[in-house]
Amino acid sequence: MPAAVLPFRSAAAKRGATWSLLEIARAGHEPEPLGILLVDNESGELTLRLRQVGSDEPGDLTEGRESGFRNLEEQESDFLAALGPDLEAKAREAGGRALLASLEDSLSGFLRIGERQAIGYSGEARHIVDKLFDEHVDRDIRPFVTHLPLYALRAAATRFGDEFDPAQVAEPLSWMRTPAGLRPREGMFIAQVTGRSMEPLIPDGSYCIFRSPVVGSRQGKRLLIEQTGGQGADPASRYTVKRYTSRKTESEDGSWEHAAIRLEPLNPEFEAFELAPGDFRVIAEFVRVL
């Protein structure tokens, strides 16, 4: 499945940078793209993304499936697995410009680096690096391996809520590449969260990663919740991310039931509120801001 590149919301390029394509060139193989290195013109900071290298065993669900490299020698695989952290450490010591110049002067054989390309961007450097990675390194979407589905909140509630109707399940708006270091799995998805109640953890308008179903105790977890009654009945405000706490009552026979569910914001400017047990559905657990 070819990757669909999401457009940036801001068209104004506020910063300048140069980027280079890193490739591996094994004997008997065509050069293969390995990753993107971008250096900000003003700060000299390096931002990179490399293909992850892992197991080549058939059916393996680790990051190795992202790399696409096959038949690597053990020494080559170990070298590539350590390359990203090594480059980042050297960039912190010497600066991104110096590292890039060093690579251009020294690389040959197994690793090659392309000519520098100028680019303008706004927002965070990692976003433009991910975009360049999709365009020049890895164009394919491997669902729940390299990419996660992006849903509107209403569609996510339909797809991932309890007892959903398969006939009502909408297709994702798009598939978005997962951040480096995250191991995707089925049940994870991305949705945009608006509002300031969970700041500073979740800035207004952030795209966030969630996972469903929520396993184990919900107490204290940050959950995506659909309010089906009370103040959440208005469709414009029925979806919320809050910290979940519950108050329980125990009967004489030792059984217990929820007396009230309390949803707590992180932003002190907003107040917590309670819902009756039948007035909401838990959709998923918050994982991180994308």
N, C-alpha and C positions, 0 to 999 in steps of 0.2 A: 504494500500500500504506500504510494508516494506521500511525502509529507506536505501538509498544507501550512504555509507560513502565515501566521497571523500578522496583520498590519499593525504598526505602531500608532498609538492614538495621537501622538504629537508629531506633526510634520516638520517642525522647526528644528534644524540641527544646531545644537548649542555648543557642542564640543567636537574636537577633532582628534583623530587617532590614526594609527597605521596598523594593518593586520597582515599576517603571513600565514600561509598554509604549510603545515608540517606533514611530511609524507614518510612512509617507509619504502625502501627499495631493496627487496630480497632478490638474491640471484635466481634467475629463471622466472621471475614474476614481474608483471607490470607494476609501476609505482602505485601505492595505495594511500589514499588520504588518511592521516592519523588524527589531525586536530587543528585548532585555530589558536593563534597567539595574537593578542591585541595589546598595543601599548598606547596609553593616553598621551597626547602631545603635551599637555600642560603638566600633569603630575608625574609622568613617566611610569605610572603603575601598570603592571602586567596583569591581564586577565586571560585565562586560557581555558580551553575545554578539549580534552583528548578522549578518544575512544577508550573505553575500559576493556581490560584484557583479563579473561578468566578461563574457566574450563571450556574445553571443546567437546566434552562428552555429549552424545546425542541425548536430547531431552532435558539437559541441564537447564535449570531456571535461574541461574546466577547471572551476574553482570557479564559473564563471558559471552552470552548471546548477543550483547550489544556490539561487540567488537567487529564481528564478521570476519576476523582473521582466522585462517585455518592452517594447520600443519606448521605452527610456529615451533622452533626449537625451544627447549626448556630455558636456555640462557636468554634467548630473544624475548620470551614471554616474561621472564623475571625482570629484564631490563625495562620493557615497556610498562609493566605494572608499577615500577618505581619512578618512572620518568616524570609524571605530573608533579608529585610532591617535591622531587629534586629541582625541577625548573622553578617552582614557586619559591622554594627556599633560596635559591640563587638570586631570584629577582628581588627578594626582600633584602638580601645582602648588598647587591651591586646596583639594583635598579633595573627596571624593565628595558630601558634603552640599551644599557650595557650588555645585558643578557642577550638581547636580540642581535646586537652587533657581533657578540662572541659566537653565537650559533651560525651566523652567516659566514664567519671567517673559518670555522672549524668543521662544520658538518660535511660529511661525504659518506658514500657507501650506504650503510643500512638506513641512516636518517638523512633526509634532505629538507631544506627549507626554501620556500618560494620567495619571489620578489615581494617587497613591501607594497601594500595597496593602501591608498589614503581613503578615509571614510569619515563622514560626519554623523553624529548620533546625539540623541537626547535620552535622558533617563539613566539607568544603570548600565555600566559596561557589560555586565554578564548577559543582559538581554540581547544586545547586538551580537555578542559572541555566540549565543545559542542560535540566533537567526543565521549567522554565517555558517555555523556548524551544520544546520539543516540544509543550507544551500550548496555547500562545497564538500562536506565530509560524509554525511549520512542522510540521504534523502528519504529513506524508507521509514514507515511507521510500523513498529511491531507492538501491537496493543498490549499494555500491561507489562511490557519489557522495556521499551524505550520511551513510550508515550502513554499518557493518561487521557481519558475523555473529558472534554469541557462541556458542562451542562448549565443551562439556566436553573435557578434554584427550584422552580416548579417542576421541571423535568427531572431533576435529581431526586426530588421527593417521590415522584411517581416511580422512578426506576429503582431507588435504593430503600424506600420505605418498606415497612413490614407489609406483607401480603399484597404486593403490587400486582396489578393486572397486566400481564404481558402484552395484551392488545393495545394498551395505552402508552407503552414505552416509546419514547422519542429517541431518534438518533442523536448522537452528540453534535453539538455545534461545530466542534473541531477536535483534533487530537493535539495535545501540547506535550512537548518533550519534558521529561522529568529532570529535576535538578541533579547535578552530580552528587553522589553519595546516598541518594535515596533508592531503595530497592522496591520497585513497584510490585503490586500484586492485584489480582482481580478483586473488585470491590472498592478500589480507590478511584476517586474522580476529582475533578477540579470545578470550582464554582466561584463566582465573584461575590464578595460580601461588601455591602454598603452600610454606612453608618459608623458612628464613632464610639459606640458603647464598649467595644473590646480593645480600644487603643490603650497603650501603645503596641500591644501584641499584634493586633490586626488593624492596620491603617485603613481608613475609609477607601473603598474601591478596590481593595486587594483581591487578587486571585489566590485562592487557598486550596490546599490539598486536604481531602477528607477520606476516611475509610469506613466502610460498612461491611458487615454489621458491627455494632458496638458489643464487644465481648466482656464478660466479667462485670464487676460493679460499675455503675455509672457515677457513683459518688465522687464529686470533685473534678470530673472530667469536663472538658470544653466540648460541647455538643452542638451539632446543627439540628435544630428542632423546628417542626412544623406545628404551629398553634392552631388547633382545630375548633376551639371554642373560646369564650370570654373575649378579652381584649385582642386576641390574635386572630379573631374571625375575619377581620378586614384583610382581603387578599394582598393589599399593599404592604402589610406589616406582619404577615403570618409566619414568615421564616426568620429565624434569629439564631445567632451563635451566642451562647452564654455558658457560664460555669454552672453545672448541675449539682444541686444538693437536695436531699429529700429528708423529710421528717416522718418517722414511722410510729405507729401505735401497735402495741401488743395486746392480744386478747387473753382471756383466762386459760384457753386451751393451748397457749404457746405460739399460735400463729400470729402473723403480723400483716399489716397492710399500710400503704402510703397514706398519710394524713394530708400531706401537702407537698408539692414540688416547688422548690425555690430556684429561680433562675437569676444568677448574679452577673452583672457586668464587671469589667475590670476598670473602666473609666469612672472615677469617683463623681463625675458630673451627672451620672445616670443612676437611677435607683433600681434595686432588685425588685422582683415581683413574684407572686406565687400563682401556680396553676393547679387546678384540680387534676387528679390522675387521668381522667378521661378526656381532658381538653388539649392533648398534645400527642404528637408522634415523634419519637427519636429517629432521625434519619441516618446520622453518621457522626463519627468522632473527628474533631479537628486534628490535623497532623502538623501542618506548618504553612506559613505564607509562601507562595511560590515566587 
